[in-house]
Amino acid sequence: MNIQLIQGNFNSKDALEIISQMMHVKIKYHESKISNNSNEEDIKFREAKIKRLQKDLFDIRDFIQNSGEKINIQSEIHLSK
């Protein structure tokens, strides 16, 4: 099953807003899974994921700011068993 999540051309401001919000949702998800009951390995894994997402977001901002006016975004979710 495929779900077309984002498809189109966006001005740089809108592109950055869309991607930033999606990345923040992923970051908040991993933050919410870290609890006092989590084992150390799980915490380290999630912290590494959060740091990678933050770095990716920094890189995306840099790319968009240097890319001109229009940004094409294609995002699809693939679900399978």
C-alpha positions as CSV (number, residue, x, y, z in Angstrom):
1,M,0.0,0.0,0.0
2,N,1.3,3.4,-0.9
3,I,0.2,6.8,0.4
4,Q,1.2,10.0,-1.4
5,L,1.9,12.3,1.6
6,I,3.4,15.3,-0.2
7,Q,3.6,16.1,-3.9
8,G,4.3,19.4,-5.5
9,N,6.3,22.5,-6.0
10,F,6.5,24.9,-3.0
11,N,8.1,28.3,-2.4
12,S,11.1,28.0,-0.1
13,K,9.2,29.4,2.9
14,D,6.4,26.8,2.6
15,A,8.7,24.0,1.8
16,L,10.8,24.7,4.9
17,E,7.6,24.9,7.0
18,I,6.2,21.6,5.8
19,I,9.4,19.7,6.2
20,S,10.2,21.3,9.6
21,Q,6.9,20.3,11.0
22,M,7.2,16.8,9.8
23,M,10.7,16.5,11.3
24,H,9.5,17.9,14.6
25,V,6.7,15.3,14.7
26,K,9.3,12.6,14.3
27,I,11.6,14.2,17.0
28,K,8.7,14.5,19.4
29,Y,7.7,10.9,18.8
30,H,11.1,9.7,19.8
31,E,11.3,12.1,22.8
32,S,7.9,10.7,24.0
33,K,9.2,7.1,23.9
34,I,12.1,8.0,26.3
35,S,10.9,7.4,29.8
36,N,12.2,6.5,33.2
37,N,11.3,2.9,32.4
38,S,13.3,2.8,29.2
39,N,16.5,0.8,29.3
40,E,19.8,2.5,28.6
41,E,20.2,0.9,25.1
42,D,16.8,2.1,24.0
43,I,17.4,5.6,25.4
44,K,20.8,5.8,23.5
45,F,19.1,4.6,20.3
46,R,16.4,7.2,20.5
47,E,18.8,10.0,21.4
48,A,20.9,9.1,18.4
49,K,17.8,9.2,16.2
50,I,16.9,12.6,17.6
51,K,20.4,14.0,16.9
52,R,20.3,12.6,13.4
53,L,16.9,14.2,12.7
54,Q,18.1,17.5,14.1
55,K,21.2,17.4,11.9
56,D,19.1,16.4,8.9
57,L,16.8,19.4,9.6
58,F,19.8,21.7,9.8
59,D,21.0,20.4,6.4
60,I,17.6,20.7,4.9
61,R,17.3,24.3,6.0
62,D,20.7,25.1,4.5
63,F,19.7,23.4,1.2
64,I,16.4,25.2,0.9
65,Q,17.8,28.6,1.7
66,N,20.4,28.1,-1.0
67,S,18.1,26.6,-3.6
68,G,16.2,29.5,-5.0
69,E,12.5,30.1,-5.1
70,K,10.8,26.8,-5.9
71,I,11.4,23.4,-4.2
72,N,9.9,20.2,-5.4
73,I,8.9,17.8,-2.6
74,Q,7.8,14.2,-3.2
75,S,7.0,12.1,-0.2
76,E,5.4,8.7,-0.2
77,I,4.8,6.2,2.5
78,H,5.1,2.5,1.5
79,L,3.4,0.0,3.8
80,S,3.9,-3.7,3.5
81,K,3.7,-6.9,5.5
